[in-house]
């Protein structure tokens, strides 16, 4: 997340790239990662 990502990943090529986020504050980065972690975790539970 700090340095971004581009080029092939796991032998798969994509035209998109993830820009580096290292210029943001530590609090912003922690918030963003917590949001993604929470969102992915909540998707793993079946909907009732």
PQR file with spaces between the fields and no chain letter, atoms N, CA, C, O and H, PARSE charges and radii, in Angstrom:
ATOM       1  N    UNK     1       0.818   -1.182    0.000 -0.4000 1.5000
ATOM       2  CA   UNK     1       0.000    0.000    0.000 -0.0000 2.0000
ATOM       3  C    UNK     1       0.871    1.258    0.000  0.5500 1.7000
ATOM       4  O    UNK     1       0.526    2.249   -0.643 -0.5500 1.4000
ATOM       5  N    UNK     2       1.967    1.223    0.698 -0.4000 1.5000
ATOM       6  CA   UNK     2       2.816    2.416    0.762 -0.0000 2.0000
ATOM       7  C    UNK     2       3.483    2.740   -0.568  0.5500 1.7000
ATOM       8  O    UNK     2       3.635    3.909   -0.923 -0.5500 1.4000
ATOM       9  H    UNK     2       2.247    0.417    1.220  0.4000 1.0000
ATOM      10  N    UNK     3       3.880    1.709   -1.302 -0.4000 1.5000
ATOM      11  CA   UNK     3       4.651    1.923   -2.532 -0.0000 2.0000
ATOM      12  C    UNK     3       3.845    1.687   -3.801  0.5500 1.7000
ATOM      13  O    UNK     3       4.378    1.876   -4.894 -0.5500 1.4000
ATOM      14  H    UNK     3       3.757    0.759   -1.014  0.4000 1.0000
ATOM      15  N    UNK     4       2.600    1.288   -3.702 -0.4000 1.5000
ATOM      16  CA   UNK     4       1.779    1.040   -4.875 -0.0000 2.0000
ATOM      17  C    UNK     4       2.104   -0.301   -5.511  0.5500 1.7000
ATOM      18  O    UNK     4       2.903   -1.079   -4.989 -0.5500 1.4000
ATOM      19  H    UNK     4       2.167    1.134   -2.813  0.4000 1.0000
ATOM      20  N    UNK     5       1.467   -0.555   -6.651 -0.4000 1.5000
ATOM      21  CA   UNK     5       1.654   -1.829   -7.323 -0.0000 2.0000
ATOM      22  C    UNK     5       1.310   -1.666   -8.792  0.5500 1.7000
ATOM      23  O    UNK     5       0.300   -1.052   -9.139 -0.5500 1.4000
ATOM      24  H    UNK     5       0.818    0.077   -7.074  0.4000 1.0000
ATOM      25  N    UNK     6       2.145   -2.212   -9.643 -0.4000 1.5000
ATOM      26  CA   UNK     6       1.847   -2.226  -11.067 -0.0000 2.0000
ATOM      27  C    UNK     6       2.604   -3.373  -11.706  0.5500 1.7000
ATOM      28  O    UNK     6       3.524   -3.937  -11.114 -0.5500 1.4000
ATOM      29  H    UNK     6       2.965   -2.711   -9.361  0.4000 1.0000
ATOM      30  N    UNK     7       2.206   -3.708  -12.918 -0.4000 1.5000
ATOM      31  CA   UNK     7       2.857   -4.803  -13.618 -0.0000 2.0000
ATOM      32  C    UNK     7       2.215   -6.131  -13.284  0.5500 1.7000
ATOM      33  O    UNK     7       1.187   -6.172  -12.608 -0.5500 1.4000
ATOM      34  H    UNK     7       1.459   -3.250  -13.399  0.4000 1.0000
ATOM      35  N    UNK     8       2.809   -7.220  -13.749 -0.4000 1.5000
ATOM      36  CA   UNK     8       2.224   -8.535  -13.514 -0.0000 2.0000
ATOM      37  C    UNK     8       2.289   -8.941  -12.034  0.5500 1.7000
ATOM      38  O    UNK     8       3.279   -8.696  -11.344 -0.5500 1.4000
ATOM      39  H    UNK     8       3.644   -7.186  -14.297  0.4000 1.0000
ATOM      40  N    UNK     9       1.217   -9.561  -11.582 -0.4000 1.5000
ATOM      41  CA   UNK     9       1.126  -10.085  -10.216 -0.0000 2.0000
ATOM      42  C    UNK     9       0.669  -11.528  -10.321  0.5500 1.7000
ATOM      43  O    UNK     9      -0.355  -11.812  -10.941 -0.5500 1.4000
ATOM      44  H    UNK     9       0.413   -9.760  -12.143  0.4000 1.0000
ATOM      45  N    UNK    10       1.406  -12.426   -9.732 -0.4000 1.5000
ATOM      46  CA   UNK    10       1.092  -13.854   -9.801 -0.0000 2.0000
ATOM      47  C    UNK    10       0.870  -14.296  -11.244  0.5500 1.7000
ATOM      48  O    UNK    10      -0.055  -15.053  -11.539 -0.5500 1.4000
ATOM      49  H    UNK    10       2.238  -12.196   -9.229  0.4000 1.0000
ATOM      50  N    UNK    11       1.714  -13.824  -12.116 -0.4000 1.5000
ATOM      51  CA   UNK    11       1.714  -14.160  -13.536 -0.0000 2.0000
ATOM      52  C    UNK    11       0.433  -13.732  -14.243  0.5500 1.7000
ATOM      53  O    UNK    11       0.098  -14.291  -15.287 -0.5500 1.4000
ATOM      54  H    UNK    11       2.465  -13.209  -11.876  0.4000 1.0000
ATOM      55  N    UNK    12      -0.286  -12.760  -13.705 -0.4000 1.5000
ATOM      56  CA   UNK    12      -1.454  -12.191  -14.361 -0.0000 2.0000
ATOM      57  C    UNK    12      -1.178  -10.723  -14.626  0.5500 1.7000
ATOM      58  O    UNK    12      -0.680  -10.008  -13.757 -0.5500 1.4000
ATOM      59  H    UNK    12      -0.014  -12.305  -12.856  0.4000 1.0000
ATOM      60  N    UNK    13      -1.501  -10.280  -15.823 -0.4000 1.5000
ATOM      61  CA   UNK    13      -1.246   -8.902  -16.214 -0.0000 2.0000
ATOM      62  C    UNK    13      -2.543   -8.108  -16.179  0.5500 1.7000
ATOM      63  O    UNK    13      -3.593   -8.597  -16.594 -0.5500 1.4000
ATOM      64  H    UNK    13      -1.905  -10.860  -16.530  0.4000 1.0000
ATOM      65  N    UNK    14      -2.462   -6.894  -15.686 -0.4000 1.5000
ATOM      66  CA   UNK    14      -3.611   -5.995  -15.635 -0.0000 2.0000
ATOM      67  C    UNK    14      -3.180   -4.628  -16.128  0.5500 1.7000
ATOM      68  O    UNK    14      -2.041   -4.215  -15.907 -0.5500 1.4000
ATOM      69  H    UNK    14      -1.609   -6.496  -15.348  0.4000 1.0000
ATOM      70  N    UNK    15      -4.081   -3.925  -16.792 -0.4000 1.5000
ATOM      71  CA   UNK    15      -3.747   -2.582  -17.260 -0.0000 2.0000
ATOM      72  C    UNK    15      -3.893   -1.554  -16.143  0.5500 1.7000
ATOM      73  O    UNK    15      -3.439   -0.418  -16.283 -0.5500 1.4000
ATOM      74  H    UNK    15      -5.006   -4.260  -16.972  0.4000 1.0000
ATOM      75  N    UNK    16      -4.525   -1.944  -15.034 -0.4000 1.5000
ATOM      76  CA   UNK    16      -4.702   -1.042  -13.894 -0.0000 2.0000
ATOM      77  C    UNK    16      -3.469   -1.061  -13.002  0.5500 1.7000
ATOM      78  O    UNK    16      -2.668   -1.994  -13.051 -0.5500 1.4000
ATOM      79  H    UNK    16      -4.893   -2.866  -14.921  0.4000 1.0000
ATOM      80  N    UNK    17      -3.328   -0.036  -12.200 -0.4000 1.5000
ATOM      81  CA   UNK    17      -2.260   -0.010  -11.219 -0.0000 2.0000
ATOM      82  C    UNK    17      -2.766    0.626   -9.935  0.5500 1.7000
ATOM      83  O    UNK    17      -3.697    1.431   -9.957 -0.5500 1.4000
ATOM      84  H    UNK    17      -3.979    0.722  -12.161  0.4000 1.0000
ATOM      85  N    UNK    18      -2.152    0.263   -8.820 -0.4000 1.5000
ATOM      86  CA   UNK    18      -2.499    0.858   -7.542 -0.0000 2.0000
ATOM      87  C    UNK    18      -1.481    1.951   -7.256  0.5500 1.7000
ATOM      88  O    UNK    18      -0.287    1.666   -7.163 -0.5500 1.4000
ATOM      89  H    UNK    18      -1.395   -0.390   -8.802  0.4000 1.0000
ATOM      90  N    UNK    19      -1.923    3.194   -7.115 -0.4000 1.5000
ATOM      91  CA   UNK    19      -0.975    4.275   -6.841 -0.0000 2.0000
ATOM      92  C    UNK    19      -0.405    4.162   -5.432  0.5500 1.7000
ATOM      93  O    UNK    19      -1.055    3.606   -4.546 -0.5500 1.4000
ATOM      94  H    UNK    19      -2.893    3.426   -7.190  0.4000 1.0000
ATOM      95  N    UNK    20       0.805    4.683   -5.212 -0.4000 1.5000
ATOM      96  CA   UNK    20       1.384    4.654   -3.865 -0.0000 2.0000
ATOM      97  C    UNK    20       0.589    5.544   -2.906  0.5500 1.7000
ATOM      98  O    UNK    20       0.124    6.618   -3.287 -0.5500 1.4000
ATOM      99  H    UNK    20       1.334    5.135   -5.931  0.4000 1.0000
ATOM     100  N    UNK    21       0.441    5.094   -1.685 -0.4000 1.5000
ATOM     101  CA   UNK    21      -0.319    5.832   -0.674 -0.0000 2.0000
ATOM     102  C    UNK    21       0.564    6.324    0.468  0.5500 1.7000
ATOM     103  O    UNK    21       0.055    6.804    1.481 -0.5500 1.4000
ATOM     104  H    UNK    21       0.818    4.221   -1.376  0.4000 1.0000
ATOM     105  N    UNK    22       1.881    6.208    0.314 -0.4000 1.5000
ATOM     106  CA   UNK    22       2.803    6.572    1.383 -0.0000 2.0000
ATOM     107  C    UNK    22       2.792    8.037    1.762  0.5500 1.7000
ATOM     108  O    UNK    22       3.276    8.392    2.836 -0.5500 1.4000
ATOM     109  H    UNK    22       2.294    5.818   -0.509  0.4000 1.0000
ATOM     110  N    UNK    23       2.247    8.910    0.902 -0.4000 1.5000
ATOM     111  CA   UNK    23       2.209   10.335    1.211 -0.0000 2.0000
ATOM     112  C    UNK    23       1.102   10.676    2.203  0.5500 1.7000
ATOM     113  O    UNK    23       1.091   11.771    2.765 -0.5500 1.4000
ATOM     114  H    UNK    23       1.853    8.621    0.029  0.4000 1.0000
ATOM     115  N    UNK    24       0.179    9.756    2.421 -0.4000 1.5000
ATOM     116  CA   UNK    24      -0.912    9.987    3.374 -0.0000 2.0000
ATOM     117  C    UNK    24      -0.417    9.787    4.805  0.5500 1.7000
ATOM     118  O    UNK    24       0.627    9.181    5.044 -0.5500 1.4000
ATOM     119  H    UNK    24       0.188    8.867    1.964  0.4000 1.0000
ATOM     120  N    UNK    25      -1.185   10.307    5.736 -0.4000 1.5000
ATOM     121  CA   UNK    25      -0.799   10.184    7.147 -0.0000 2.0000
ATOM     122  C    UNK    25      -0.948    8.738    7.614  0.5500 1.7000
ATOM     123  O    UNK    25      -1.664    7.942    7.005 -0.5500 1.4000
ATOM     124  H    UNK    25      -2.034   10.800    5.542  0.4000 1.0000
ATOM     125  N    UNK    26      -0.259    8.416    8.704 -0.4000 1.5000
ATOM     126  CA   UNK    26      -0.358    7.072    9.278 -0.0000 2.0000
ATOM     127  C    UNK    26      -1.795    6.760    9.684  0.5500 1.7000
ATOM     128  O    UNK    26      -2.256    5.630    9.524 -0.5500 1.4000
ATOM     129  H    UNK    26       0.322    9.062    9.199  0.4000 1.0000
ATOM     130  N    UNK    27      -2.502    7.757   10.207 -0.4000 1.5000
ATOM     131  CA   UNK    27      -3.889    7.551   10.616 -0.0000 2.0000
ATOM     132  C    UNK    27      -4.780    7.216    9.430  0.5500 1.7000
ATOM     133  O    UNK    27      -5.642    6.343    9.531 -0.5500 1.4000
ATOM     134  H    UNK    27      -2.128    8.675   10.336  0.4000 1.0000
ATOM     135  N    UNK    28      -4.582    7.902    8.299 -0.4000 1.5000
ATOM     136  CA   UNK    28      -5.375    7.626    7.096 -0.0000 2.0000
ATOM     137  C    UNK    28      -5.110    6.216    6.595  0.5500 1.7000
ATOM     138  O    UNK    28      -6.045    5.499    6.237 -0.5500 1.4000
ATOM     139  H    UNK    28      -3.881    8.611    8.216  0.4000 1.0000
ATOM     140  N    UNK    29      -3.852    5.814    6.566 -0.4000 1.5000
ATOM     141  CA   UNK    29      -3.495    4.469    6.095 -0.0000 2.0000
ATOM     142  C    UNK    29      -4.102    3.416    7.018  0.5500 1.7000
ATOM     143  O    UNK    29      -4.629    2.410    6.543 -0.5500 1.4000
ATOM     144  H    UNK    29      -3.093    6.396    6.856  0.4000 1.0000
ATOM     145  N    UNK    30      -4.036    3.633    8.326 -0.4000 1.5000
ATOM     146  CA   UNK    30      -4.631    2.691    9.283 -0.0000 2.0000
ATOM     147  C    UNK    30      -6.139    2.606    9.077  0.5500 1.7000
ATOM     148  O    UNK    30      -6.704    1.513    9.116 -0.5500 1.4000
ATOM     149  H    UNK    30      -3.608    4.450    8.712  0.4000 1.0000
ATOM     150  N    UNK    31      -6.803    3.750    8.856 -0.4000 1.5000
ATOM     151  CA   UNK    31      -8.237    3.755    8.625 -0.0000 2.0000
ATOM     152  C    UNK    31      -8.569    2.976    7.354  0.5500 1.7000
ATOM     153  O    UNK    31      -9.482    2.150    7.360 -0.5500 1.4000
ATOM     154  H    UNK    31      -6.343    4.638    8.824  0.4000 1.0000
ATOM     155  N    UNK    32      -7.839    3.228    6.263 -0.4000 1.5000
ATOM     156  CA   UNK    32      -8.119    2.563    4.988 -0.0000 2.0000
ATOM     157  C    UNK    32      -7.933    1.050    5.101  0.5500 1.7000
ATOM     158  O    UNK    32      -8.770    0.288    4.617 -0.5500 1.4000
ATOM     159  H    UNK    32      -7.097    3.899    6.258  0.4000 1.0000
ATOM     160  N    UNK    33      -6.853    0.611    5.731 -0.4000 1.5000
ATOM     161  CA   UNK    33      -6.619   -0.824    5.878 -0.0000 2.0000
ATOM     162  C    UNK    33      -7.648   -1.473    6.799  0.5500 1.7000
ATOM     163  O    UNK    33      -8.071   -2.603    6.557 -0.5500 1.4000
ATOM     164  H    UNK    33      -6.173    1.230    6.125  0.4000 1.0000
ATOM     165  N    UNK    34      -8.048   -0.771    7.845 -0.4000 1.5000
ATOM     166  CA   UNK    34      -9.078   -1.302    8.741 -0.0000 2.0000
ATOM     167  C    UNK    34     -10.407   -1.443    8.007  0.5500 1.7000
ATOM     168  O    UNK    34     -11.121   -2.427    8.200 -0.5500 1.4000
ATOM     169  H    UNK    34      -7.704    0.147    8.042  0.4000 1.0000
ATOM     170  N    UNK    35     -10.742   -0.469    7.168 -0.4000 1.5000
ATOM     171  CA   UNK    35     -11.981   -0.526    6.396 -0.0000 2.0000
ATOM     172  C    UNK    35     -11.973   -1.732    5.456  0.5500 1.7000
ATOM     173  O    UNK    35     -12.951   -2.478    5.400 -0.5500 1.4000
ATOM     174  H    UNK    35     -10.162    0.330    7.011  0.4000 1.0000
ATOM     175  N    UNK    36     -10.888   -1.925    4.725 -0.4000 1.5000
ATOM     176  CA   UNK    36     -10.798   -3.043    3.789 -0.0000 2.0000
ATOM     177  C    UNK    36     -10.862   -4.367    4.544  0.5500 1.7000
ATOM     178  O    UNK    36     -11.559   -5.290    4.122 -0.5500 1.4000
ATOM     179  H    UNK    36     -10.094   -1.318    4.770  0.4000 1.0000
ATOM     180  N    UNK    37     -10.144   -4.462    5.647 -0.4000 1.5000
ATOM     181  CA   UNK    37     -10.160   -5.690    6.445 -0.0000 2.0000
ATOM     182  C    UNK    37     -11.562   -5.992    6.953  0.5500 1.7000
ATOM     183  O    UNK    37     -12.014   -7.134    6.874 -0.5500 1.4000
ATOM     184  H    UNK    37      -9.578   -3.712    5.990  0.4000 1.0000
ATOM     185  N    UNK    38     -12.254   -4.985    7.472 -0.4000 1.5000
ATOM     186  CA   UNK    38     -13.610   -5.160    7.975 -0.0000 2.0000
ATOM     187  C    UNK    38     -14.545   -5.580    6.844  0.5500 1.7000
ATOM     188  O    UNK    38     -15.343   -6.504    7.004 -0.5500 1.4000
ATOM     189  H    UNK    38     -11.886   -4.057    7.536  0.4000 1.0000
ATOM     190  N    UNK    39     -14.446   -4.901    5.700 -0.4000 1.5000
ATOM     191  CA   UNK    39     -15.325   -5.194    4.570 -0.0000 2.0000
ATOM     192  C    UNK    39     -15.120   -6.619    4.065  0.5500 1.7000
ATOM     193  O    UNK    39     -16.094   -7.324    3.800 -0.5500 1.4000
ATOM     194  H    UNK    39     -13.798   -4.151    5.570  0.4000 1.0000
ATOM     195  N    UNK    40     -13.883   -7.047    3.931 -0.4000 1.5000
ATOM     196  CA   UNK    40     -13.612   -8.405    3.463 -0.0000 2.0000
ATOM     197  C    UNK    40     -14.062   -9.443    4.481  0.5500 1.7000
ATOM     198  O    UNK    40     -14.567  -10.499    4.102 -0.5500 1.4000
ATOM     199  H    UNK    40     -13.092   -6.475    4.146  0.4000 1.0000
ATOM     200  N    UNK    41     -13.889   -9.162    5.752 -0.4000 1.5000
ATOM     201  CA   UNK    41     -14.304  -10.090    6.808 -0.0000 2.0000
ATOM     202  C    UNK    41     -15.817  -10.224    6.819  0.5500 1.7000
ATOM     203  O    UNK    41     -16.331  -11.335    6.949 -0.5500 1.4000
ATOM     204  H    UNK    41     -13.479   -8.304    6.061  0.4000 1.0000
ATOM     205  N    UNK    42     -16.536   -9.130    6.687 -0.4000 1.5000
ATOM     206  CA   UNK    42     -17.993   -9.173    6.727 -0.0000 2.0000
ATOM     207  C    UNK    42     -18.563   -9.911    5.519  0.5500 1.7000
ATOM     208  O    UNK    42     -19.629  -10.518    5.624 -0.5500 1.4000
ATOM     209  H    UNK    42     -16.119   -8.228    6.582  0.4000 1.0000
ATOM     210  N    UNK    43     -17.885   -9.875    4.388 -0.4000 1.5000
ATOM     211  CA   UNK    43     -18.342  -10.602    3.209 -0.0000 2.0000
ATOM     212  C    UNK    43     -18.203  -12.107    3.379  0.5500 1.7000
ATOM     213  O    UNK    43     -18.876  -12.872    2.687 -0.5500 1.4000
ATOM     214  H    UNK    43     -17.019   -9.383    4.303  0.4000 1.0000
ATOM     215  N    UNK    44     -17.347  -12.540    4.285 -0.4000 1.5000
ATOM     216  CA   UNK    44     -17.135  -13.979    4.463 -0.0000 2.0000
ATOM     217  C    UNK    44     -18.245  -14.633    5.274  0.5500 1.7000
ATOM     218  O    UNK    44     -18.348  -15.859    5.299 -0.5500 1.4000
ATOM     219  H    UNK    44     -16.801  -11.919    4.847  0.4000 1.0000
ATOM     220  N    UNK    45     -19.084  -13.828    5.943 -0.4000 1.5000
ATOM     221  CA   UNK    45     -20.192  -14.378    6.711 -0.0000 2.0000
ATOM     222  C    UNK    45     -21.414  -14.548    5.801  0.5500 1.7000
ATOM     223  O    UNK    45     -21.695  -13.684    4.971 -0.5500 1.4000
ATOM     224  H    UNK    45     -19.001  -12.832    5.923  0.4000 1.0000
ATOM     225  N    UNK    46     -22.136  -15.656    5.956 -0.4000 1.5000
ATOM     226  CA   UNK    46     -23.338  -15.835    5.133 -0.0000 2.0000
ATOM     227  C    UNK    46     -24.421  -14.835    5.545  0.5500 1.7000
ATOM     228  O    UNK    46     -24.552  -14.492    6.720 -0.5500 1.4000
ATOM     229  H    UNK    46     -21.909  -16.358    6.631  0.4000 1.0000
ATOM     230  N    UNK    47     -25.183  -14.379    4.568 -0.4000 1.5000
ATOM     231  CA   UNK    47     -26.295  -13.466    4.865 -0.0000 2.0000
ATOM     232  C    UNK    47     -27.481  -14.273    5.339  0.5500 1.7000
ATOM     233  O    UNK    47     -27.832  -15.296    4.751 -0.5500 1.4000
ATOM     234  H    UNK    47     -25.077  -14.658    3.614  0.4000 1.0000
ATOM     235  N    UNK    48     -28.096  -13.800    6.413 -0.4000 1.5000
ATOM     236  CA   UNK    48     -29.242  -14.512    6.993 -0.0000 2.0000
ATOM     237  C    UNK    48     -30.508  -13.781    6.631  0.5500 1.7000
ATOM     238  O    UNK    48     -31.597  -14.206    7.016 -0.5500 1.4000
ATOM     239  H    UNK    48     -27.810  -12.969    6.891  0.4000 1.0000
